[in-house]
Amino acid sequence: MSAEYKPEEAENMEDTLIDRLARRIPSVGRLGTPPHGAVRLGIGDDAAILRRSSKAEWVVSCDSSLEGVHFRHDSHPPESIGYKSLARAVSDLAAMGARPRYFLLALALPAVRTGRWLDRFASGMAKAARELNILLIGGDTSKTRNVMISITVLGEVAPGRAITRSGARPGDLIYVSGQLGGAQLGLKLILRGLAHRRSLRRFLQPHLYPKLRLALGQSLATRRIATAMMDISDGLSTDLARLCNASGVGARIWSAKIPKVKIPAVLAHLDLNALKLALHGGEDYGLLFTVRPKSAKLLRRLPPKIPTTCIGKITRQKQIVLFRDDTAETALPSRGWDPFRDR
């Protein structure tokens, strides 16, 4: 028998901190405050939505990348740090079906990183900007002991077409894009000193240079196929709980249907579990979304052909249940990335 899923239990310390700030700072969203002025959607989703005109809305979000938390200077190439810090931020726009337009960069770094390291960092960020079709329009710089990167992104979407986390309803099918666990596998290889092996380099790419599903997100929004959506940044177990919490529902998922990363045989000695990587590993930046059963056939018509997999169903009972290969039913704990959790 599964334990009852309670929204307050699903939120990790990061979510609790956001609520604490929202209670003390004048804000819109998260705690039930209604839309205000140009703000159609405030705190509590992947991004805020601002009314721009009768033809478009701004989708706005920000993200931080910190040395010692999100990357290490001795194991992550500067190009990857620049690329990934921008991709991380733009992923919030993909999660709502928005088209990226502009970004602001606040960069603080030690004096020793203002030469060659900075050039390589900028090269990686430029590569991401070109791929994501987004332009730098301003920001700020400062000097500090460790590198600190903060990026604010702006995208646009047709009025009323942005997909939020709160639209899932009982009976909806749960989908994910791509393969899960690849980024966590790459991180484990780096942390265990295996990044130098030529035969393993391809397994590092999902962690160092994540590929976003912008076209898929925009198609789901434009064609009104998805009822709720977010990106998988902190791990499926944590992000699914957030989507269910926002929608006031529960979920059933099947472990056998989750598209898991394939662990190469040469890593058998590391005792890695593909299911655990897929459930709790973060930074895949794929899309997690829900679809009405009658709309599922429309997914096959979406260009370009991006793999999407149905892994479960939304339920009325507020619990998240995992069915394993042997049909055993267990409650799925939220064990994805939490920056405030001791590890």
N, C-alpha and C positions, 0 to 999 in steps of 0.2 A: 504494500500500500504506500503510495507516495505522500510525502509531507506536503502540507498546504503551502502554496506559494503566496507570500505576502509582499506587496509592493515595497514596504519599508525595509524588508529583509533583502530584497533584490538589489537595492542601491548600495554601492560601495562607499568608502570614505570620501572619495572625490565628489560623489553626488550629494552626500551629506554636507560637505563644505559649501557647495554651490547654493544649497537651500539656506544655509546659515548666512551667507552673504546677501542673498535675495531678501531675507527677512529684515536686514538692517540698512540696506541701500535702496533708495527709490528705484523701482524697476518695473518691467512689464513681463508677465509670464511666470511660469514655474509654480507659483503659489496661488494660481487661480485669478490673478489680476487680469482684467479684460484688455483687449487691444487699446492702444492710445495713440491718437494723432496719426502719424505716418507709419507707426509700428503695427503691422498686422499680426506678427508672431514674434514673441520675445524669448526670454530664457526658457530652456527646457528641451530644445531640439538640437539638431546638428548645426543649424544656423538661424539667424533672425531674418525676418522678411519685412522689408520696408516698401510702402507704396511709392512707386516712382512716377507713374502716369497711368493712363487708361490702357496703355499698350504693353507695359512691362512693370515688373517689381524687382527691387534689388534683394539679393540674398547675401547676407553678410556674416562672416565668421572670423575667428582668429585662432592661432595655434602657436605653441611654444616648443622649442627644441633646446634642451639644456645639456651641456657637457657633463658627463658623469651620471646622467639620468637616461637620456635618449641615445647618446653616442659617447664613444671614448676616442680621444685624440690619437691613442696609440694603436687602435685596431680598426677605425673607420676612416676610409679615404676622404679627404676634404670634398672631392667631387660628389661622393655619395651623400655627405652631410648637407651640401647645398641643394642637391636634387631632392632628397627625401624631405627636407624641412618644408619645401614648397609643396611637394606632392601631398604631404600630411594635411596641410591646410586646405588645399583645393579639394581633397576627398570629401570634406563637409559639403561642398557645393554639389559634387556628384551625388551625394546621399539625398539631395532634395530635387534632383533633376535639373539643376541650374547650369547655365553656360558661363564658364569663367570669363571675366573681363579684365579686372585690375587687381593689383596687390600692393600693400605697403610693407616695408621691411624695417624692423628695428633690430639692429645688430650691435651687440656689445662683445668685445674681445680683447685679449691681452695685446700689448704692443708687438710681441714676437710673432703674432699671427696676422700682421697687417701687410705682409709682403707676399711671398710665394704661396703660403697657405691660403690667403684671401683670394688670390688669383684662381687657384684650383677650386675653391669653394664657389666663386662666382661662375666658373665654367660649368660646374654641375647644376647650379641653379638656372643658368641660362638654357641648358639643355632641357630641363623640366619646363621652363616657361615657354619654350618653342613647342614642345610636345603638347602642352596643355592650352596653348594659344591664349596666354595671359600676360599682361604688361605691368611692369613696375612703374608706379607713379609717385613714389615718395617714401619717407620713413625717417629714421633717426639712427645715429651711431654714438657709441660711447665706449669707454675703456673699463675693463673689469678683469678679475683674476681668471675666470673661466668663460668660455664662449657661451653666449646666451642669444638665441634667435627667436624673435617674435614676428609673426606674419599675420596680417589682416587681409582677407580676400573678399572681393566683391564679384558677384555673378548676377546674371539676370534670368528671369523666367517669365512666361506669360502670366497675366493676373489669374490667380486661383489655381495654377497648375503645379505649384511646388508640392512635393510629397512630404508629409510629416510622419512622425512616429506614431501618431495617435489615431490612425484610420483603420487599424486592423479590427475585424469582427469575427465572431465565432463561425467556423466553417471555412474561412479563408485558408488557402494553401500557403505554406512558408517556403520561400526559395532563397538560395544563395547563388552568387556568381563565382565562377572560377573554382579554384582548389583551395582548401583551408589547411593551415599549419605550415605552409612553406616559409613564411617570414620567420616564424619561431624556430624552425629547423636551421635556417641560415644564421640566426643569432646564436644558437647553441654551438654551431661549428666555430664561430668567431670566438666565443667565450672559452672554448676548449682548445684554442690554439691550432685549429685545423684549416684556417682560411687560406693558408699558403699552398695547400695541395691543389695542383692543377686539375685533377680529376673531380674535385668537389666544387670548383668555382661556380658552376651553373646553379648549384643549390644555394649560393649566397645571394643571387640576384633578387629574389623576392623580398629579402630583407634590406639590401642596399639600395635597390632601384625599383620600388613598387610601381606597378602599372595600374592606373585607375580605370574605372569603367564609366567614363563620362558619357560616351555615346549611348550606352545601355540606360543609364539613369535618365538622360534627356528623352529617349524614346518612351520609357515607361511613364514619364510625366506628360509628354506631349499627347500620347494616345490614351492617357488616363487608365492605364492597365493596373498599376500597383495601387493598393489601398493604403499601405504604410511602407516606409523605407528608412534605412539608415546604413551607414557604412560599418564594416566590421573592423574596428580599430583596436578595441580592447579585448577581443576574443568573443567567439560566438556565445558562450554561456553567459557572459556579462551583457553583451549588447542585445541579445534576445530578451533578457530580463528587462532591459530598459524599454524596448519596444512594447513588450507586454504591459509593463507598468503604465506607460503613456496611454495605451489603448484600453486599459482596464480589462485585460483578458489573460488567458493562460495559453499554454502550447503543449503539443505532443510532437516529439521528433524521434526519428529512427536512426540509430547509429550506423546501420548498414547503408543508409542512403546518403550520408554526409560525404561529400567529395574530399577525401583525405590525401594529404601529400604522401608520395611514395618514398619510403626511406631506403636508400641504397644499401645493398648487402654488406658493403665494406664498413658500414656504421653499426653493424649488429652488436658490436661489443659495447656500444654506448647505451644500450637498453632503452631506446626511445620508443614511445608509444604514439602511433599515428593518430589514434582517436583523441588522446589527451591533447596533442598538439593542435588538432582541428577544433576541439571544443574550447580550449582555454588559451591558446596562443594568440597573441595580438598582432596588429600591424599588417594583416593581409590586405586591408583596404578594398575588399570585395564589397558587393552590395547584399544586404539582407532585406528582403521585401516580401510582402504578402499580396496575394492575388485572389479574386473571386474565382471559384471553380469554373464558372462559365467563360471566364476570360483567359484561362490558362492556355488555350490553343493559340491565342494571339502571340504568345512568346516565340513561337516557331517562325513567325513572319518578321521578327525584328532584325534589321541590319545594323551593324555587322553581326556575323554569327558569333556570339559570345556564349560559352557554355553556362547554362543555368540549370540548377538541380532542385527539385522539390524534395525537401527533407522532413516535412511534417505538416501539421495542421493547427490552426488557432482554435482554442477551446473556450467555452464559457466559464469553466472552473478556473479560478485564479491560481494555477499551479503550472510549473514547467516540468514535464515528465519526459524522461529519456527511455526509449525502448531499445534494449540491446539485442544483439544477434540471437540470443537464446530466448527472446521474448520477455525477459525479466524487465519489470517496470521499476524505475528508481527516480527519485527527485533529482533534478539537475542543479547542482550548486553553482553559484556565480563565482568562478575562480579565475577570471581573466585578469588583465592588467589593472592594478590599482596603485598609483604612485605613493599612497600613504600606508600601504600594507608592508609589514616587515617580511623580508624574503631571505 
